[in-house]
Amino acid sequence: MKILIVGGGIAGLSSAIALQDDGHDITIVETLEDWKPAGAGLHLPGNAIEALRALGIDQDVAAKSSAFPRLDYYDHHDRKLFALETEQLCWPTFQALTRSEFHEILCAKLITPTIRFGLSVSAIDHDADQTKVSFTDGTSSSFDLVVGADGINSTVRRLAFGTEHVPQPTGYICWRWITDYPFGLTAPKFVIGHGQVILVMPVGGNRFYIYASTYDPGERIRNLPPSELSAHFARFDGPIRDMLSTIKPDTPIHEGRLQQMVMPEWVAGRVALIGDAAHGTLPTMAQGATQSIKDGLALANALRTHADIKTALADWQAARLPEAHWVQQQSLKRMAFAKISGKAGVWLRNTLMRKIGPKIVATGFQPLIDGKAGTRKN
């Protein structure tokens, strides 16, 4: 089968790795001129282990990542709210590493696909037997299957599914970067403040991934200079305040608006959307990478199982869509805790989290680990 994968991120590369041993003629096109993974750090919760193993990269990831036995939650005064002891729950290992290291692991697994940089798609024409794709360099070719793995602002989605399908704003702005500030943590530290959240996550060595977000539904905050982050998060005490004060003007920090992309259908003819192009979600449950990998694995399995491509794609969508939509709903629901900003509301939220915080967090991860997310019971 002749397959085009548009996008060289986690979703696209995972799909290529899952498909490459089945004799397909695979081409990956990437808009950038070279590999340049987006983002800073990557959290892989326990339900990622099975997907990493199926993709054949679990040991590579373990060698590069930090593994941790629990998740710690604090208030903005650096007072501990609760801890979720993932190891005591006998859950698979939770781990994290940098985006660049994870991307290198994926690239090292590529064997057969043709990779074309500096290229994207400009038109998609559906046919009964194949899909004709025109590229931005003026060339065109026909494929048995086109996989749109080009992110939440997907060009493939716009060309194949129509312009009415666009990402929806969620009201949050975030900043992500890697620091070597000496936190000395062995577990992720989630700190919740007044409409703000900061995550400090070990990613190997003496490095830490920092994720900081603010609820800003009016989108008043734009292009905040790194030097102003300390003042913006001035309510946070303890090591986080000290770390923010060390940020330099040239520190590489990724700023972005958090959006969701909810698609009722992921298949149009011989075009399939995967990853953020199909179900971009909030980072609340750290499921973006895992869900993307599972998309690719399930797609490869469906194509092995069914000779007819339309049947295969229908089966694939039915297998993956319920869990992905469940993750989106749960992520949005749980992010609501972060938007609380009033003094009384923050006090009430923190009091509640001290009492039942572990249960709240566990009820999100447990269905994913059990493989029951998106079923009628959940």
N, C-alpha and C positions, 0 to 999 in steps of 0.2 A: 504494500500500500504506500502511496506517495503522500506524505504528511508535511504540512507547513505548521510550524509553531512560531507565533508572533510574540516576542518578548523573551528576554534572557534572564529573568529574575528567578525567584524560587519556584514559582509555579511552572514556568516554561522549562527550566532545566530538569526539574523533577519528572515532568512528563516525558521528556526526551530520554532520561535514564531508564524510566519504567518501560518505555517502548522499544529501546534500541536493540534489544536482543531478540526481537521477534521478526527480524528480516525486513522491516519497513525502510523506505527511503525517506529519511527525515531531514528537513531543512529548518534551521532556527534563524530568524531575522531579528536583529536588535538595533534599535534606533541609535544608540550611542556608538561611538567609534571604537570602544573597547569595553571590557567588563568594568562596571563601576556600580557595585551593589548599593542600593538605596538604604538609608537608615544607619544606625550605629550599633545597637545590640540586638540580640535575639533570645527570647525566653522560650524554652521548649518544655512545657509541662509534661507530666507523666504519660498522658495519652499519646505523646509524640513518639515514644520509644518503639512501639510496634511498627509505625510508619517508617521510621528511620531504619529499622532492621529490614523491613521489606524492600527498601530502596538500596540496601547494602552499605549504608554509611553510619550505622550506629556506633561502631568502634572508632571510626575516624572522628565523629563528633565527641565521643567520650574523651578522646585523647586531647582535644583542644578546649573543652568546656570546663566550667565549674559546676559541680553537682552539689545540691544542698538538701538537708534533711527536713527543712521546715520553711515556712513563709512567715515573716514577722510584720506586724502592723502597729504603727505608732500614730499619735496625734502630732500636731505641728509644734507642740512644746517639747517634743522628743520623749514623751511618756508612752510606755508600751500599752497598747490596747489589748492585744492577744497574739497568739502564735498558732498557726496551723501546722501540726506535726505530721508532715506527709510521710516520713519514714515510719513512724509509729502506726500509721494507717495501712502500712504495707503497700503503698502505692508505688508504681514504677518511678524511677528516678526523675526528679525535676532538675533541669540543667540550663545553662546559658553560655553563650559565646558571642563574639563579635560577628556582625553581618558579613564582614569581609572574609573572615575565616570560614564561615559556613559556605559562602559563595565559592571559595577556593576548593572546598571539599566536593561540592557539586560538580565544578568544572573538571576536577581530576577524574571523575567517574564517566565523563562523556567519551565515547569511543567512536561511534559511527556517524553521528549527525554532521551535516554540513552547516557551518556557522557563517553568517554574512552580517557584518557590522555596518553601521551607518545607513540602515535601510529600514523602511516601514512599508505599510500597505497604503494604497491610495484609492483602490476600488475593489469591490468583491461582487462577482456576478454568479448567481446560483444557476446550476444546470442539473439535469436529472442524474447524470453519471459522475460529474466532477464539478468543482468550483473553480472558476477562473479568478485569479488574483493579479491585480496590477500593482506594481511597486513604485516607490517614490523616485527611482532612478530611470523610470520610463519603460522598464521591461515588464513582462507578464508571463504567467505560467499557470497551469491547471493542476489541481490537487484533489486527491480522494477525500482528504480531511484537512480542515483548517482549524487550528486550536488557538483561540484568542487568550493569550496569557500576558497581555500588555497593560495590566494594572487597572486601578479604579477609574482612570480617565481613558479607558480603552478605545482605540481607534477601530478595532475589529467590531466591537459592540455597536458603535455608531453606524458603521457601514453595513453590517449584516442584520442588525435588529432595529435600527431606526433611531432618530435623534431624540425621541421622547424619553428614552431610558438614560437618566443622568444621576450622578451621585447626590445624595441628600445630606445637607449640612447637619451636624449634631450640636453645634454651639461651642465646641471645644477647640482650643488652639494648644499645640504642644511643641516642646523643644526636646531634642535628643542628642546626646553626645557621649563620648568616652572620656573618662578622667583617670588619672593615676593618683588622685588624692587618697591618702592612707586611711580609709575608713576602718579597715581591719575586720570587715564582716565576713561571715561564712554562710550567710543566708540572705535572700532578698529582703530589703527593708522598704515597706510601703508606708508612706507618711501622708496623712490626710488632713487638710487644713480647711480654710474658709473658701470654698469654691475652687480649691487648688489641690493638686496631688503631685508628690514627688516620689519616684521610685529609684532606689539605689540597688543595683544588682551586680554581684561579682561575675566577671566574664573570663576569668583565667589570669594567672600571674598576679600582679598588683593593680590590675585594671578594673574599673567599674563602669557599668552602663548607667547613665542617668536619663530618666524620662521625667519631664516636668510638664504639667498641663494646667490650664486655667479655663474655667467656664466663662465664655465670652460670646454669648448669643448675638450681640449686636455687632460683632466683628470690629470692635474699636481698636484692638491691638493688631498692629501690622509691622513687620520687619523690625522687631525689637532687637537692638544691638546687644551682643553678648555682655557688654559691660553693664547693661541695665537689668540683667536678670536678677542680680543680687537684690536690688531695690524692689523689683517686682514681686519677689518671694520673701519680702522682709519679715513676714510673720513667722517664718520657720526658724526654730531655735536649734542649738546643738551643732553637731558636725556638719549638717547640711548648710547652715548659715556660713560656716567657715569655708566650706568647699565653694559655695557660690561666690564668695569674695575673692577667690583665687582665679576666677575666669579671666582670661586675657582677651583683648580685642580681636586677636586672630585665631581664637579657639574655634575649630570647626563645629558648628552647631546647626542641626537640621531643624528648621521651623516649618510647621505645617498645620493645616486645618484638618480636624478629624471628620471623616465623612463615612456614610454607609451606602452600599450599593445593593439594593434588593431587587433581584430579577425573578419574575415568576417562572420563566423558562430560560434554560441555558443553551438550548439547541435550536438552530435555524438551518434546515437543510443539512448540509455537510459541514456546518460551522458550529463549534462548541466553545463556550466560554468557561474558563477555569480561574481559580484563585480570586484575587480582588476584582477582576473584570466581571465576575459573576456574582460574588458575594463579599465585597469589601466590608469589613466590620471594624468596630472599635477595638482597641487593644486590651480591654478590661480583663479578658480571660486568656490573653496571649495565645490566640488560636490561629492567627493569620497564616503563619508558615505551615503549621501542622495540617490545617484544612486544605491548603494548596497542594501539599505533598499527597494527601489522601485522594484529592481529585485526580492527580496524574496516575497513581497506582490503580485506582478504580477504572479509569479510562482504558488503561492497558489491559486490565483483566476483562473488561466488557468486549474489547476487540478480539481477544483470544477466544472468548466464549461464543460469540455470534459472528457468523460469516457475513450476514447482512449488516451493513454499517448503520442503517437507520434503526434497526432493532438494537444494535449495540449501544448507540447513543441514547436511545430511550431508556434502556436498562441502566446505563451509567447514571443518567440524570435521576432516575427513581431511587437509585442507591445512595446518592450523595446529597441531593437537595434537602431532605428533611433535617439532617444533622446540621448542615451549613446554616439553614434558616433558624434553627434552634439556637445556635451559637450567636447569631446576630441579635435575636430577641433577648437572650440572657445577658449579652454584653451591654446592650443599651440599658436594660433594666438595672444592672448592677452599677453602671456608671452614674446613675442618678444620685448615689451616695456622695459622689464627688462634687456635685453642683451646689450642695447645701452651703450657704455662706453666712446666714444670720447667727448671732451668738447663741440664742436659745436652740436653734435647729442643730448647730454643731455640737452643743452639749448633749442634746438628746440622742443624736446619732452616735456619738462616742460612747455614751452610756450603754446604748443598745449593743454596740460592737464589743464592748468588754464582756457582756453577758453571753451573747450568742454569735459573736463574730466567726468562730471556727465553723459553726454549723452553716452559716450563710455562705461562706466561701466553699466549703466542702460540697454543698448541694449543687454547686456549679460544676465542679470538676468530676464528681463521682459518676454521673451518667456518661461522661466522655470516656472515662477510664473503663467503665463497664461495657462500653459500646452500645449504650441504650439511648443516647441523646437523640432527640427528634422522634422517638417512638411515642405512642399514645400515652404510655405510663409516665412520660416526662414532658 
